Amino acid sequence: MTTDPGTPRRAPAGAAVLREDVTEAIRAAVFEELAAVGFARMSIEGIARRAGVGKTAVYRRWRSKLHLVLDLVSAFAAQGLPVPATGSLYGDVRALLEVMSHVLRHPLASQVIPDLLVESVRNPELADAIRSALVDGQQGIAGKIVHDAVARGELPEGIDPDRALDLVIGPLYWRLVVVRTELPKGYLDALAASVVAGLATRR
């Protein structure tokens, strides 16, 4: 018996169909639950209740809260941040600062990121995922910014992209996540100028 290739294939009888709207509701609930109670106190029951679904709907997709969070962190990493291409080192640094300031000021991010960083100290698997999401992607962006600046003659050869990333992200993270203060008017402009000056005066 042959099958018409033009006939749509049916899912096996009894197979669970995972509705995308339910999956997205669960993902949103995880971020909200993390912000509200933190990873240690977060539970599948709490996530399901916040998403308006049963626990079974969560367990069909993820076998534990750790795997749920790992999936979300990996998805965040895959989205990535835009690589600035303004044509100048100052412009690229300023554009990166603008994007990162919005990310770190997001109500959920400002609460979720510190909590996951603390939890990652006790959980190597989560630590690897956090590194991939928060560090590796940004290192790639910093490397591209430095590479382009060297090619334009704005920076000398041998600049360490990690140093550039430290100069860009460190002050922002301190103010927005640790101290939690609003950025003064003109702060990003001044910080971008300081980063450019700091990179240009490498030993």
BAFI-3210 file (N, C-alpha, C; in Angstrom, 3 decimals, decimal comma, padded with zeros to 6 digits):
// residues 203
n [1|2|3|4|5|6|7|8|9|10|11|12|13|14|15|16|17|18|19|20|21|22|23|24|25|26|27|28|29|30|31|32|33|34|35|36|37|38|39|40|41|42|43|44|45|46|47|48|49|50|51|52|53|54|55|56|57|58|59|60|61|62|63|64|65|66|67|68|69|70|71|72|73|74|75|76|77|78|79|80|81|82|83|84|85|86|87|88|89|90|91|92|93|94|95|96|97|98|99|100|101|102|103|104|105|106|107|108|109|110|111|112|113|114|115|116|117|118|119|120|121|122|123|124|125|126|127|128|129|130|131|132|133|134|135|136|137|138|139|140|141|142|143|144|145|146|147|148|149|150|151|152|153|154|155|156|157|158|159|160|161|162|163|164|165|166|167|168|169|170|171|172|173|174|175|176|177|178|179|180|181|182|183|184|185|186|187|188|189|190|191|192|193|194|195|196|197|198|199|200|201|202|203]
n.u [000,853|000,637|001,482|000,017|002,089|001,224|-000,590|-001,325|000,624|-000,454|-000,397|000,708|-001,786|-003,083|-000,882|000,542|-000,315|001,509|000,596|001,515|000,822|000,328|002,849|004,302|002,981|003,733|006,505|006,585|005,476|007,471|009,569|008,278|007,792|010,383|011,298|009,642|009,943|012,444|014,965|015,491|013,166|011,256|008,698|007,275|004,558|003,910|004,616|002,858|000,403|000,604|000,717|-001,725|-002,294|-002,281|-000,085|000,771|000,939|003,240|005,191|005,074|006,632|009,049|011,239|011,954|012,323|014,840|015,638|013,741|014,454|017,037|016,434|015,125|017,169|019,005|017,513|017,357|020,058|020,380|018,943|020,495|022,322|022,118|024,818|026,702|027,238|028,268|030,263|032,210|034,360|033,514|030,773|029,947|030,424|028,775|026,265|026,108|026,094|023,628|021,788|022,380|021,770|019,017|018,332|019,287|017,755|015,265|012,426|012,089|014,563|016,369|015,884|015,905|018,410|020,531|019,716|019,916|022,640|023,687|022,634|023,948|026,468|026,226|025,370|026,682|025,744|023,804|025,473|027,102|025,194|024,414|026,811|027,077|024,849|025,104|027,761|029,438|028,167|028,266|030,988|031,655|030,486|031,955|034,478|034,093|033,601|036,084|037,784|036,863|037,453|040,240|040,803|040,000|041,907|041,552|042,202|045,097|046,826|046,285|044,542|042,635|039,618|038,106|038,802|037,675|034,977|034,686|035,046|032,825|030,460|030,766|030,471|027,767|026,350|026,910|025,644|022,926|022,040|023,278|023,587|021,269|020,343|019,075|020,277|022,246|021,553|023,107|024,936|025,522|026,727|029,053|030,218|030,715|032,650|034,668|035,272|036,295|038,552|039,927|040,514|042,149|044,445|045,978|048,559]
n.v [-001,199|002,166|005,534|008,627|011,248|013,811|013,926|015,200|014,385|012,639|013,146|010,597|008,443|009,476|011,022|013,794|017,116|019,931|022,980|026,116|028,560|027,913|027,036|029,447|030,926|029,562|030,003|032,785|032,873|031,650|033,557|035,574|034,263|033,677|036,281|036,970|035,077|033,861|031,443|029,277|028,990|028,713|026,781|024,027|023,867|026,512|027,868|026,703|027,506|030,293|030,511|029,591|026,937|023,306|021,236|019,090|020,069|021,578|019,648|018,060|019,428|020,177|018,489|019,279|022,087|023,164|022,372|023,776|026,443|026,396|026,020|028,436|030,295|029,500|030,043|032,797|033,422|032,595|034,492|036,782|039,940|042,974|043,720|046,577|048,928|051,562|052,975|054,247|054,044|055,274|055,622|052,940|051,891|053,537|052,851|050,164|050,469|051,747|049,738|047,747|049,100|049,291|046,585|045,833|047,452|046,434|045,343|042,559|041,426|042,776|041,652|038,883|038,133|038,670|036,801|034,316|034,300|034,030|031,509|029,971|029,564|027,379|025,515|023,895|023,288|025,211|027,402|027,166|027,620|030,244|031,575|031,214|032,658|035,272|036,053|034,911|035,698|038,502|038,885|038,243|040,379|042,531|041,813|042,172|044,930|045,951|044,841|046,124|048,770|048,710|048,119|050,493|052,162|053,396|052,207|050,634|047,620|044,526|045,036|043,947|042,316|041,463|043,243|045,535|044,843|044,666|047,350|048,498|047,096|046,772|049,275|049,874|047,587|047,721|050,135|049,808|047,251|046,423|048,728|049,980|052,541|055,388|056,379|059,249|062,209|062,271|060,364|057,946|058,945|060,128|057,871|056,276|057,855|057,681|054,944|054,686|056,335|054,937|052,497|053,383|054,084|051,877|049,799]
n.w [000,000|-000,931|-000,014|-000,573|-001,462|-001,258|000,734|003,919|006,804|009,649|013,199|015,438|016,871|019,965|020,593|022,283|021,640|021,618|022,427|021,198|022,307|024,948|025,722|025,534|027,464|029,752|029,725|030,088|032,620|034,106|034,134|035,564|037,972|038,818|039,248|041,340|043,486|043,285|042,206|043,985|045,555|043,677|042,089|040,232|040,593|041,333|038,981|037,114|038,194|037,938|035,187|034,501|033,894|034,086|036,137|034,617|032,022|032,121|032,772|030,498|028,763|030,012|032,219|034,751|037,023|036,738|034,137|032,732|033,235|032,168|029,475|028,893|029,366|027,419|025,119|025,317|024,952|022,326|020,926|021,073|020,993|019,098|016,887|017,043|014,386|013,654|012,468|013,899|016,786|019,176|018,581|018,289|020,858|022,372|021,328|022,104|024,883|025,187|024,421|026,344|028,701|028,569|028,660|031,236|032,824|032,667|034,441|035,100|034,310|035,969|038,406|038,017|036,828|038,813|040,777|039,445|038,957|041,534|042,171|040,275|041,283|042,882|041,114|038,554|035,951|035,438|035,666|033,382|031,380|031,983|031,558|028,797|027,908|029,006|028,859|026,757|024,312|024,507|024,618|022,032|020,660|021,730|020,773|018,020|017,889|018,772|016,827|014,460|015,141|015,295|012,638|011,457|012,378|014,801|017,174|018,591|017,550|019,317|021,414|024,148|023,917|026,112|028,093|027,059|027,233|030,018|030,720|029,531|030,431|033,217|034,836|034,221|035,124|037,829|038,619|037,767|038,535|040,941|042,745|041,982|040,924|039,165|035,962|035,590|033,636|030,513|031,223|029,817|027,507|028,581|029,746|027,503|026,225|028,152|028,079|025,472|025,703|027,685|026,414|024,386|025,710|026,334|027,738]
ca.u [000,000|001,454|000,908|000,061|003,007|000,571|-001,491|-000,665|000,880|-001,126|000,344|000,283|-002,936|-002,748|000,269|000,188|-000,033|001,942|000,147|002,554|000,375|000,514|004,300|004,716|002,426|004,579|007,786|006,362|005,241|008,759|010,260|007,571|007,991|011,772|011,386|008,857|010,387|013,803|015,088|015,449|011,798|010,366|008,206|006,444|003,199|003,765|004,682|001,599|-000,673|000,758|000,443|-003,108|-002,330|-002,010|001,323|001,072|001,314|004,646|006,034|005,136|007,625|010,315|011,127|012,240|012,438|016,174|015,646|012,922|015,263|018,126|015,862|014,868|018,457|019,565|016,737|017,800|021,383|020,253|018,443|021,650|022,167|022,595|026,211|026,718|028,053|028,026|031,373|033,217|034,467|032,619|029,397|029,655|030,370|027,567|025,106|026,081|025,661|022,193|021,069|022,577|021,063|017,606|018,234|019,498|016,712|013,998|012,075|012,357|015,999|017,087|015,681|016,200|019,832|021,312|019,323|020,491|024,094|023,928|022,323|024,918|027,628|025,948|024,881|027,577|024,990|023,231|026,599|027,494|024,162|024,506|028,011|026,769|023,858|025,472|029,173|029,991|027,621|028,772|032,411|031,700|030,189|033,119|035,544|033,802|033,800|037,528|038,344|036,527|038,174|041,635|040,837|039,858|043,035|041,181|042,859|046,275|046,706|046,525|043,568|041,924|038,164|037,550|038,982|036,660|033,697|034,707|034,880|031,475|029,379|030,986|029,798|026,319|025,835|027,027|024,631|021,546|021,665|023,769|023,175|019,895|020,077|018,832|021,457|022,138|021,491|024,413|025,852|025,973|027,665|030,316|030,810|031,249|033,899|035,664|035,667|037,158|039,821|040,612|041,042|043,211|045,649|046,491|050,003]
ca.v [000,000|003,370|006,737|009,810|012,217|015,101|013,841|015,624|013,327|012,834|012,774|009,292|008,484|009,612|011,895|015,084|018,272|021,010|024,265|027,132|029,625|027,413|027,050|030,827|031,345|028,960|030,719|034,092|032,629|031,343|034,820|036,275|033,514|033,916|037,641|037,077|034,244|033,360|030,071|028,282|028,802|028,511|025,417|023,754|024,214|027,962|028,249|026,286|028,368|031,630|030,406|029,189|025,591|022,253|020,831|018,162|020,851|021,961|018,448|017,563|020,202|020,181|017,500|019,880|023,546|023,475|022,260|024,866|027,659|026,211|026,243|029,864|030,975|029,169|030,781|034,190|033,500|032,427|035,739|037,649|041,390|043,497|044,171|047,954|049,190|052,982|053,560|054,821|053,339|055,916|055,314|051,537|051,734|054,239|052,050|048,980|050,928|052,036|048,461|047,070|049,824|048,904|045,198|045,753|048,196|045,717|044,897|041,143|041,158|043,327|040,758|037,489|037,910|038,490|035,563|033,176|034,328|033,443|030,079|029,297|029,204|026,040|024,629|024,021|023,259|026,539|028,323|027,089|028,271|031,684|032,056|031,264|033,698|036,618|036,382|034,552|036,539|039,868|038,867|038,289|041,755|043,362|041,470|042,805|046,378|046,194|044,499|047,190|049,986|048,508|048,218|051,901|052,905|054,095|051,515|049,877|046,159|043,872|045,392|042,785|042,546|041,276|044,509|046,444|044,444|045,066|048,802|048,861|046,499|046,882|050,419|049,775|046,548|048,233|051,159|049,417|045,983|046,339|049,915|050,259|053,971|055,880|056,956|060,702|062,694|062,331|059,356|057,017|059,668|060,270|056,545|055,864|058,591|057,131|053,629|054,916|056,865|053,869|051,522|054,015|054,297|050,581|049,764]
ca.w [000,000|-001,019|000,594|-001,428|-000,843|-001,046|001,880|005,170|007,768|010,922|014,402|015,939|017,764|021,378|020,811|022,857|020,798|022,502|021,910|021,346|023,208|026,308|025,962|025,769|028,753|030,789|029,732|030,720|034,039|034,739|034,397|036,634|039,212|039,221|039,794|042,570|044,607|043,103|041,713|045,054|046,031|042,543|041,971|039,064|040,981|041,242|037,562|036,489|038,703|037,362|033,749|034,303|033,319|035,042|036,228|033,527|030,834|032,286|032,728|029,120|028,032|030,753|033,291|036,053|036,946|036,235|032,680|032,227|033,269|031,202|028,148|028,735|029,277|026,108|024,130|025,438|024,344|020,880|020,353|020,931|020,941|017,815|016,851|016,535|013,199|013,415|011,712|014,790|018,051|020,136|018,205|018,579|022,314|022,846|020,930|022,966|026,205|025,117|024,422|027,619|029,759|028,484|029,126|032,674|033,524|032,579|035,799|035,306|034,192|037,112|039,548|037,656|036,550|040,051|041,453|038,725|039,155|042,854|042,086|039,409|042,100|043,420|040,062|037,394|034,699|035,279|035,468|031,971|030,584|032,239|030,862|027,373|027,638|029,440|028,669|025,454|023,248|024,647|024,251|020,570|020,249|022,079|019,837|016,727|018,034|018,825|015,515|013,513|015,531|014,887|011,179|011,092|012,922|016,027|018,271|018,178|017,588|020,597|022,441|024,672|023,916|027,454|028,806|026,537|027,799|031,428|030,798|029,093|031,212|034,654|035,470|034,053|036,004|039,198|038,892|037,504|039,159|042,319|043,497|041,546|040,829|037,817|035,327|035,417|032,268|029,864|031,775|028,779|026,640|029,300|029,919|026,201|026,016|029,069|027,560|024,309|026,206|028,404|025,446|023,591|026,518|026,790|027,893]
c.u [000,883|000,722|001,069|000,961|002,357|-000,372|-000,780|-000,517|000,186|-000,213|-000,147|-000,872|-002,480|-001,573|-000,192|000,587|000,291|001,586|001,194|002,118|000,515|001,996|004,775|004,189|003,264|005,908|007,653|006,182|006,537|009,514|009,596|007,786|009,420|011,914|010,699|009,470|011,815|013,822|014,892|014,019|010,804|009,950|007,384|004,993|002,952|003,763|003,360|000,450|-000,596|000,422|-000,999|-003,251|-002,125|-000,531|001,715|001,530|002,770|005,545|006,069|006,275|009,005|010,191|011,446|012,336|013,816|016,200|014,782|013,741|016,422|017,633|015,642|016,167|019,089|018,837|017,126|019,150|021,299|019,754|019,577|021,294|022,667|024,033|026,243|027,628|027,830|029,118|032,410|033,225|033,525|031,171|029,016|029,522|029,099|026,305|024,982|025,615|024,157|021,380|021,165|021,856|019,581|017,417|018,304|018,449|015,357|013,659|012,380|013,850|016,751|016,938|016,131|017,692|020,645|020,994|019,946|022,011|024,463|023,711|023,363|026,191|027,475|025,572|025,726|026,826|024,355|024,320|027,037|026,482|024,202|025,701|027,736|025,848|024,383|026,895|029,630|029,490|028,161|030,258|032,561|031,441|031,368|034,272|035,349|034,022|035,285|038,166|038,099|037,292|039,648|041,758|040,727|041,023|042,713|041,839|044,090|045,992|046,908|045,589|042,800|040,416|037,532|037,677|037,949|035,299|033,598|034,415|033,463|030,422|029,527|030,254|028,276|025,722|025,844|025,889|023,201|021,107|022,080|023,254|021,719|019,559|019,833|020,114|021,266|022,092|022,908|025,385|026,388|026,953|029,042|031,004|031,399|032,581|035,009|036,168|036,629|038,527|040,610|041,221|042,223|044,505|046,180|048,011|050,642]
c.v [001,241|004,541|007,906|010,845|013,558|015,101|014,256|014,464|013,648|012,459|011,421|009,436|008,573|010,535|013,252|016,196|019,441|022,353|025,337|028,235|029,210|027,441|028,456|031,343|030,793|029,691|032,075|033,926|032,332|032,624|035,560|035,586|033,686|035,287|037,751|036,315|033,721|031,890|029,042|027,981|028,569|027,040|025,269|024,124|025,719|028,453|027,924|027,192|029,749|031,623|030,020|027,832|024,570|021,894|019,914|018,898|021,284|020,752|017,812|018,227|020,166|019,238|018,050|021,388|023,960|023,423|023,339|026,156|027,566|026,484|027,726|030,649|030,732|029,924|032,255|034,381|033,429|033,704|036,726|039,129|041,882|043,980|045,585|048,083|050,643|053,643|054,238|054,038|053,944|055,552|053,884|051,304|052,368|053,443|050,802|049,348|051,188|050,741|047,794|047,783|049,479|047,484|045,134|046,514|047,491|045,153|043,425|040,850|041,632|042,462|039,333|037,244|037,760|037,179|034,349|033,138|033,725|031,935|029,322|028,910|027,782|025,031|024,799|024,060|024,618|027,564|028,342|027,808|029,783|032,281|032,204|032,421|035,097|037,024|036,133|035,455|037,952|039,946|038,927|039,688|042,669|043,088|042,131|044,305|046,712|045,934|045,614|048,472|049,890|048,676|049,672|052,741|053,670|053,479|050,784|048,374|045,656|044,257|044,133|043,071|042,368|042,543|045,523|046,129|044,832|046,557|049,231|048,390|046,751|048,049|050,348|048,764|047,031|049,194|050,622|048,162|045,915|047,510|050,291|051,749|054,344|056,486|058,461|061,069|062,807|061,260|058,427|057,672|059,750|058,914|056,049|056,563|058,052|055,777|053,784|055,413|055,776|052,851|052,104|054,180|052,974|050,628|049,039]
c.w [000,000|-000,413|-000,348|-000,780|-000,577|000,134|003,159|006,131|009,083|012,073|014,865|016,916|019,212|021,657|021,330|021,904|021,718|021,877|022,214|022,304|024,677|026,677|026,283|027,099|029,901|030,874|030,404|032,226|034,778|035,072|035,558|037,986|039,727|039,862|041,142|043,734|044,473|042,711|042,822|045,497|044,901|042,446|040,699|039,360|040,845|039,810|036,876|036,911|038,058|035,873|033,454|033,636|034,431|035,059|035,078|032,275|030,910|032,124|031,347|028,354|028,694|031,941|034,676|035,889|036,446|034,721|032,038|032,155|032,279|029,784|027,897|028,572|027,911|024,994|024,130|024,749|022,826|020,203|020,111|020,965|019,586|017,919|016,280|015,315|012,789|012,591|012,574|016,096|019,080|019,845|018,540|020,080|022,863|022,514|021,807|024,377|026,237|025,202|025,789|028,762|029,752|029,007|030,649|033,475|033,475|033,958|036,062|035,286|035,425|038,359|039,249|037,503|037,836|040,763|040,775|038,867|040,507|042,804|041,277|040,159|042,625|042,348|038,800|036,065|034,410|035,028|034,012|031,087|030,755|031,516|029,376|027,039|027,900|029,105|027,233|024,332|023,301|024,330|022,739|020,048|020,537|021,132|018,490|016,794|018,016|017,469|014,508|013,835|015,147|013,377|010,711|011,594|014,193|017,259|017,744|018,210|019,020|021,712|022,858|024,694|025,291|028,285|028,351|027,136|029,271|031,576|030,452|030,097|032,717|035,304|035,374|035,023|037,461|039,516|038,804|038,248|040,618|043,152|043,203|041,614|039,373|037,254|035,161|033,932|031,692|030,321|030,700|027,813|027,295|029,470|028,610|025,920|026,913|028,598|026,390|024,755|026,908|027,459|024,672|024,372|027,065|026,880|026,710]
res [m|t|t|d|p|g|t|p|r|r|a|p|a|g|a|a|v|l|r|e|d|v|t|e|a|i|r|a|a|v|f|e|e|l|a|a|v|g|f|a|r|m|s|i|e|g|i|a|r|r|a|g|v|g|k|t|a|v|y|r|r|w|r|s|k|l|h|l|v|l|d|l|v|s|a|f|a|a|q|g|l|p|v|p|a|t|g|s|l|y|g|d|v|r|a|l|l|e|v|m|s|h|v|l|r|h|p|l|a|s|q|v|i|p|d|l|l|v|e|s|v|r|n|p|e|l|a|d|a|i|r|s|a|l|v|d|g|q|q|g|i|a|g|k|i|v|h|d|a|v|a|r|g|e|l|p|e|g|i|d|p|d|r|a|l|d|l|v|i|g|p|l|y|w|r|l|v|v|v|r|t|e|l|p|k|g|y|l|d|a|l|a|a|s|v|v|a|g|l|a|t|r|r]
***
